[in-house]
Amino acid sequence: MSTFCSAMLRMLTVGILMAIAASATAQQAYPSKPIRFIIPYPPGGSATPLARIVGQKLTDAWGQQVIVDNRGGGNTVIASELLVKSPPDGYTILLMDQTIIINPNLITTTYDAIKDFAPVATVNSSVVILGANPSVPANTLQELIALAKSRPGQLNYGSAGSGGINHLSGELFNMMTGVTIQHVPYKGGGPAVTDLMGGQVQLCFFSPFILPQIKAGKIKAIAVTGKTRMAALPQVPTFSEAGLPGFDVKGWYGVLAPAGTPKAIIDKLSTEISKNLTAPDVKEFLDRIAVDPFISTPEEFGTLMKTELVKWAKVIKTANIKLVQ
């Protein structure tokens, strides 16, 4: 080997060792100050208490305060832009749901949903329940599909707003079954559920937050997504059991950091968050809101985001969904 090649090899080796040492140092030193935890919704709902319990676990483990910062508005765009503009040092993170990968297909954003964010860890996942007003003359999924086919455009479903997961679930249902049920958007899930119970809309695709109304007999559950039945609704079949395999929809929350955040910091955050999801008090909280812990690596979370971006882009294009900004 020539003297030049030997020198280059030594320089390369030294460079790699220095990079490894710098990464290890960054991981050991982090965090050395408070961490800002952005929430893309106003206080209320499940996002804020979820962030608080996750943040408190990080505080307990590392001795640095995690400050929850609610920045609602703009269909989560305000919070997303705030994260993108933050230094990629691990001291600003964001709790986000799948709106992050739905938005690019509906509205113009100043950021790239994949390139401008560093996936850290998923936190929880929830099934989607197909619910109906008790007066709807169908008690099974196949009966409901037959009813919808016999009354094209006459059945409707309420959602918490255009472009959300419960809206897109209904459009995916239309695509997969060949029926036409009409979407009725509301300003939040509460008003939609009120009108569902009152009969102003007949159907909904909602998260388990409608469990109290189901158990009270004010909404009847037709089917749930997921591979297995819900423990809280053991009598309700999955979509696959009911004859619609492939209707794979779930809600999720995950933690993101700005793109460019050192991998050592991403890995440290991910490991600690994932470990805390198995803590008894965290599990108790998730059980109370009827969602499941969802543990994944940063790489697996990134794959999920890319997969769902493509999936919902197809639904949005096929249904010709447009939002006015």
ZIJO-V219174 format. One record per residue. N is the residue number from 1. OMEGA is omega in radians with two decimals (NA if undefined). BURIAL is 1 if it has 9 or more other C-alpha atoms within 8 Angstrom, else 0. D_CENTER is the distance of its C-alpha to the mean C-alpha in Angstrom with 2 decimals. Layout:
BEGIN
n = (N & N)
omega = (OMEGA & OMEGA)
burial = (BURIAL & BURIAL)
d_center = (D_CENTER & D_CENTER)
END
This chain:
BEGIN
n = (1 & 2 & 3 & 4 & 5 & 6 & 7 & 8 & 9 & 10 & 11 & 12 & 13 & 14 & 15 & 16 & 17 & 18 & 19 & 20 & 21 & 22 & 23 & 24 & 25 & 26 & 27 & 28 & 29 & 30 & 31 & 32 & 33 & 34 & 35 & 36 & 37 & 38 & 39 & 40 & 41 & 42 & 43 & 44 & 45 & 46 & 47 & 48 & 49 & 50 & 51 & 52 & 53 & 54 & 55 & 56 & 57 & 58 & 59 & 60 & 61 & 62 & 63 & 64 & 65 & 66 & 67 & 68 & 69 & 70 & 71 & 72 & 73 & 74 & 75 & 76 & 77 & 78 & 79 & 80 & 81 & 82 & 83 & 84 & 85 & 86 & 87 & 88 & 89 & 90 & 91 & 92 & 93 & 94 & 95 & 96 & 97 & 98 & 99 & 100 & 101 & 102 & 103 & 104 & 105 & 106 & 107 & 108 & 109 & 110 & 111 & 112 & 113 & 114 & 115 & 116 & 117 & 118 & 119 & 120 & 121 & 122 & 123 & 124 & 125 & 126 & 127 & 128 & 129 & 130 & 131 & 132 & 133 & 134 & 135 & 136 & 137 & 138 & 139 & 140 & 141 & 142 & 143 & 144 & 145 & 146 & 147 & 148 & 149 & 150 & 151 & 152 & 153 & 154 & 155 & 156 & 157 & 158 & 159 & 160 & 161 & 162 & 163 & 164 & 165 & 166 & 167 & 168 & 169 & 170 & 171 & 172 & 173 & 174 & 175 & 176 & 177 & 178 & 179 & 180 & 181 & 182 & 183 & 184 & 185 & 186 & 187 & 188 & 189 & 190 & 191 & 192 & 193 & 194 & 195 & 196 & 197 & 198 & 199 & 200 & 201 & 202 & 203 & 204 & 205 & 206 & 207 & 208 & 209 & 210 & 211 & 212 & 213 & 214 & 215 & 216 & 217 & 218 & 219 & 220 & 221 & 222 & 223 & 224 & 225 & 226 & 227 & 228 & 229 & 230 & 231 & 232 & 233 & 234 & 235 & 236 & 237 & 238 & 239 & 240 & 241 & 242 & 243 & 244 & 245 & 246 & 247 & 248 & 249 & 250 & 251 & 252 & 253 & 254 & 255 & 256 & 257 & 258 & 259 & 260 & 261 & 262 & 263 & 264 & 265 & 266 & 267 & 268 & 269 & 270 & 271 & 272 & 273 & 274 & 275 & 276 & 277 & 278 & 279 & 280 & 281 & 282 & 283 & 284 & 285 & 286 & 287 & 288 & 289 & 290 & 291 & 292 & 293 & 294 & 295 & 296 & 297 & 298 & 299 & 300 & 301 & 302 & 303 & 304 & 305 & 306 & 307 & 308 & 309 & 310 & 311 & 312 & 313 & 314 & 315 & 316 & 317 & 318 & 319 & 320 & 321 & 322 & 323 & 324 & 325)
omega = (-3.10 & 3.11 & -3.13 & -3.13 & 3.12 & 3.13 & 3.13 & 3.12 & 3.12 & 3.13 & 3.14 & 3.13 & 3.12 & 3.14 & 3.14 & 3.14 & 3.11 & 3.13 & 3.11 & -3.14 & 3.13 & 3.13 & 3.14 & 3.13 & 3.14 & -3.13 & -3.11 & -3.08 & -3.08 & -0.08 & 3.12 & 3.10 & -3.11 & 3.13 & 3.11 & -3.09 & -3.06 & 3.07 & -3.04 & -3.12 & 3.07 & 3.07 & -3.06 & -3.08 & -3.05 & -3.04 & -3.07 & 3.10 & 3.08 & 3.12 & -3.11 & -3.10 & 3.06 & 3.14 & -3.14 & 3.11 & 3.09 & 3.10 & -3.14 & -3.07 & -2.97 & 3.12 & 3.07 & -3.07 & 3.01 & -3.03 & 3.13 & -3.05 & 3.13 & 3.12 & -3.13 & 3.06 & 3.07 & -3.12 & 3.13 & -3.09 & -3.11 & 3.14 & -3.13 & 3.12 & 3.13 & 3.12 & -3.10 & -3.11 & -3.11 & 3.09 & 3.14 & -3.05 & 3.11 & -3.11 & 2.97 & 3.13 & -3.03 & 2.99 & -3.02 & 3.02 & -3.05 & 3.04 & -3.11 & -3.12 & 3.03 & -3.08 & -3.06 & 3.14 & -3.08 & -3.05 & 3.08 & 3.12 & -3.14 & -3.08 & 3.06 & -3.04 & 3.14 & -3.01 & -3.02 & -3.13 & 3.06 & 3.10 & -3.14 & -3.10 & 2.93 & -3.08 & 3.13 & 3.05 & 3.14 & 3.09 & 3.00 & -3.11 & 2.98 & -3.12 & -3.13 & 2.98 & -3.10 & -3.13 & 3.14 & -3.05 & 3.09 & -3.11 & 3.10 & -3.13 & -3.13 & 3.07 & -3.14 & 3.11 & 3.12 & 3.12 & -3.13 & 3.12 & 3.13 & -3.14 & -3.07 & 3.10 & -3.09 & 3.08 & 3.12 & 3.12 & -3.13 & 3.09 & 3.12 & 3.13 & -3.12 & 3.07 & 3.13 & -3.07 & 3.14 & 3.00 & -3.07 & 3.08 & 3.11 & 3.12 & 3.06 & 3.10 & 3.09 & -3.10 & -3.02 & -3.07 & -3.11 & 3.11 & 3.06 & 3.00 & -2.99 & 3.13 & 3.07 & -3.11 & 3.07 & 3.08 & -3.13 & -3.12 & -3.11 & 3.12 & 3.14 & 3.13 & 3.10 & -3.14 & 3.06 & 3.12 & 3.13 & 3.10 & 3.11 & 2.93 & -3.04 & -2.99 & 3.03 & 3.00 & -3.01 & 3.07 & -3.11 & 3.11 & 3.10 & 3.14 & 3.13 & 3.13 & 3.09 & -3.12 & 3.10 & 3.12 & -3.12 & 3.04 & 3.06 & -3.12 & -3.11 & -3.13 & 3.10 & 3.05 & -3.13 & -3.12 & -3.13 & 3.13 & 3.09 & 3.08 & -3.13 & -3.14 & -3.04 & -3.13 & -3.07 & -3.10 & 2.98 & 3.09 & 3.13 & 3.11 & -3.08 & 3.04 & 3.10 & 3.11 & 3.14 & 3.06 & -2.99 & -3.12 & 3.03 & 3.01 & 3.09 & 2.98 & 3.08 & -3.13 & 3.13 & 3.02 & 3.08 & 3.05 & -3.13 & 3.07 & -3.10 & -3.10 & -3.14 & 3.13 & 3.09 & -3.10 & 3.14 & 3.08 & -3.09 & -3.13 & -3.10 & 3.13 & -3.12 & 3.12 & -3.08 & -3.13 & 3.12 & 3.12 & -3.07 & -3.09 & 3.08 & 3.11 & 3.12 & 3.11 & -3.13 & 3.08 & -3.10 & 3.12 & 3.02 & 3.02 & -3.06 & 2.99 & -3.10 & -3.07 & 3.08 & 3.06 & 3.05 & -3.13 & 3.12 & 3.09 & 3.11 & 3.09 & 3.10 & -3.12 & -3.13 & -3.14 & -3.10 & 3.07 & 3.14 & -3.11 & -3.07 & 3.05 & 3.12 & 3.14 & -3.11 & 3.13 & -3.12 & -3.12 & 3.14 & -3.13 & 3.11 & 3.07 & 3.09 & -3.14 & NA)
burial = (0 & 0 & 0 & 0 & 0 & 1 & 0 & 0 & 0 & 0 & 0 & 0 & 0 & 0 & 0 & 0 & 0 & 0 & 0 & 0 & 0 & 0 & 1 & 1 & 0 & 1 & 1 & 0 & 0 & 0 & 1 & 0 & 0 & 1 & 1 & 1 & 1 & 1 & 1 & 1 & 1 & 1 & 0 & 0 & 0 & 0 & 1 & 1 & 0 & 0 & 1 & 1 & 1 & 1 & 1 & 1 & 1 & 1 & 1 & 0 & 0 & 0 & 0 & 1 & 1 & 1 & 1 & 1 & 0 & 1 & 1 & 1 & 1 & 0 & 0 & 1 & 1 & 1 & 1 & 1 & 1 & 0 & 1 & 1 & 0 & 0 & 0 & 1 & 0 & 1 & 1 & 1 & 1 & 1 & 1 & 1 & 1 & 1 & 1 & 1 & 1 & 1 & 1 & 1 & 0 & 1 & 1 & 0 & 0 & 0 & 0 & 1 & 1 & 1 & 0 & 1 & 1 & 1 & 1 & 1 & 1 & 1 & 1 & 1 & 1 & 1 & 1 & 1 & 1 & 1 & 1 & 1 & 1 & 1 & 0 & 0 & 0 & 0 & 0 & 1 & 1 & 0 & 1 & 1 & 1 & 0 & 1 & 1 & 1 & 0 & 0 & 1 & 1 & 0 & 1 & 1 & 1 & 1 & 1 & 1 & 1 & 1 & 1 & 1 & 1 & 1 & 1 & 1 & 1 & 1 & 1 & 1 & 1 & 1 & 1 & 0 & 0 & 0 & 1 & 1 & 1 & 1 & 1 & 1 & 1 & 1 & 0 & 1 & 1 & 0 & 1 & 1 & 1 & 0 & 1 & 1 & 1 & 0 & 1 & 0 & 1 & 1 & 1 & 1 & 1 & 1 & 1 & 1 & 0 & 1 & 0 & 0 & 1 & 1 & 0 & 0 & 0 & 1 & 1 & 1 & 1 & 1 & 1 & 1 & 1 & 1 & 0 & 0 & 1 & 0 & 0 & 0 & 0 & 0 & 0 & 1 & 1 & 1 & 1 & 1 & 0 & 1 & 0 & 0 & 0 & 0 & 1 & 0 & 1 & 1 & 1 & 1 & 1 & 1 & 1 & 1 & 1 & 1 & 1 & 0 & 1 & 1 & 0 & 1 & 1 & 1 & 1 & 1 & 1 & 1 & 0 & 1 & 1 & 1 & 0 & 1 & 1 & 1 & 0 & 0 & 0 & 1 & 1 & 0 & 0 & 1 & 1 & 0 & 1 & 1 & 1 & 1 & 1 & 1 & 1 & 1 & 1 & 1 & 0 & 0 & 1 & 1 & 0 & 0 & 1 & 1 & 0 & 1 & 1 & 0 & 0 & 1 & 1 & 0 & 1 & 1 & 0 & 0 & 0 & 0 & 0 & 0 & 0 & 0 & 0)
d_center = (54.25 & 55.38 & 55.39 & 52.91 & 50.44 & 50.86 & 50.14 & 47.02 & 45.78 & 46.45 & 44.61 & 41.57 & 41.64 & 41.99 & 39.08 & 36.76 & 37.98 & 37.49 & 33.88 & 33.21 & 35.00 & 33.15 & 29.77 & 30.98 & 32.38 & 29.19 & 27.28 & 30.10 & 30.38 & 26.73 & 25.99 & 29.21 & 27.98 & 25.27 & 21.63 & 19.83 & 16.25 & 14.89 & 12.65 & 11.90 & 13.01 & 16.48 & 17.45 & 16.79 & 14.06 & 12.04 & 10.47 & 14.03 & 15.41 & 12.56 & 13.35 & 16.98 & 17.20 & 15.52 & 17.72 & 20.74 & 20.53 & 20.64 & 23.51 & 25.34 & 25.12 & 26.12 & 28.13 & 26.45 & 24.83 & 21.13 & 21.14 & 18.21 & 18.45 & 16.92 & 17.00 & 15.79 & 16.91 & 16.87 & 13.53 & 12.05 & 14.75 & 17.01 & 14.86 & 13.91 & 17.64 & 18.62 & 16.88 & 18.36 & 21.74 & 21.68 & 23.78 & 22.12 & 23.51 & 20.73 & 21.71 & 18.89 & 15.24 & 12.06 & 9.12 & 6.29 & 2.98 & 3.88 & 6.98 & 8.26 & 9.27 & 10.27 & 12.52 & 15.01 & 16.08 & 16.77 & 18.19 & 20.08 & 18.52 & 20.57 & 18.30 & 17.11 & 13.38 & 14.44 & 17.80 & 17.36 & 14.61 & 15.05 & 12.22 & 13.17 & 11.28 & 8.25 & 8.80 & 7.89 & 7.02 & 8.67 & 11.04 & 12.00 & 15.60 & 18.17 & 20.43 & 23.82 & 26.55 & 29.23 & 31.75 & 30.10 & 32.64 & 30.29 & 29.18 & 27.75 & 25.41 & 28.47 & 30.37 & 27.66 & 27.54 & 31.33 & 31.41 & 29.09 & 31.30 & 34.37 & 33.08 & 31.33 & 29.60 & 30.74 & 27.68 & 24.73 & 21.27 & 19.74 & 16.32 & 14.98 & 15.77 & 16.21 & 13.51 & 10.62 & 8.97 & 11.99 & 14.35 & 13.43 & 13.59 & 17.11 & 18.08 & 17.12 & 19.20 & 22.02 & 22.00 & 22.16 & 24.72 & 26.83 & 26.74 & 26.35 & 24.59 & 24.29 & 21.32 & 22.02 & 19.65 & 19.89 & 19.22 & 16.73 & 16.04 & 19.22 & 21.70 & 20.28 & 20.70 & 24.14 & 25.27 & 24.05 & 26.20 & 28.97 & 29.04 & 28.37 & 25.51 & 25.64 & 22.17 & 18.46 & 15.18 & 13.39 & 11.43 & 14.02 & 14.93 & 17.77 & 19.29 & 22.14 & 23.21 & 23.17 & 25.26 & 27.55 & 28.23 & 27.08 & 24.41 & 24.90 & 22.19 & 22.91 & 20.37 & 17.05 & 14.75 & 14.75 & 17.75 & 19.43 & 20.16 & 18.66 & 21.08 & 21.07 & 22.01 & 24.17 & 26.15 & 23.37 & 23.05 & 20.12 & 20.06 & 21.73 & 24.41 & 24.95 & 25.73 & 22.67 & 21.50 & 18.84 & 16.78 & 13.73 & 10.63 & 7.83 & 4.82 & 2.82 & 3.78 & 6.33 & 9.68 & 11.42 & 15.16 & 17.51 & 18.80 & 22.06 & 21.28 & 23.65 & 22.43 & 24.23 & 22.20 & 18.84 & 20.10 & 21.42 & 18.24 & 16.28 & 19.09 & 19.42 & 15.81 & 15.72 & 19.18 & 18.38 & 15.76 & 18.89 & 20.91 & 22.34 & 21.38 & 17.68 & 17.79 & 19.74 & 17.25 & 14.35 & 16.98 & 17.97 & 14.74 & 14.63 & 11.53 & 12.11 & 12.19 & 10.39 & 12.82 & 13.07 & 15.24 & 14.50 & 15.93 & 13.84 & 10.57 & 12.40 & 13.40 & 10.04 & 9.26 & 12.82 & 12.83 & 10.11 & 11.84 & 15.00 & 13.97 & 12.80 & 15.69 & 18.05 & 17.01 & 17.29 & 20.58 & 22.03 & 21.37 & 22.58 & 19.96 & 20.87 & 19.97 & 22.77 & 22.18)
END
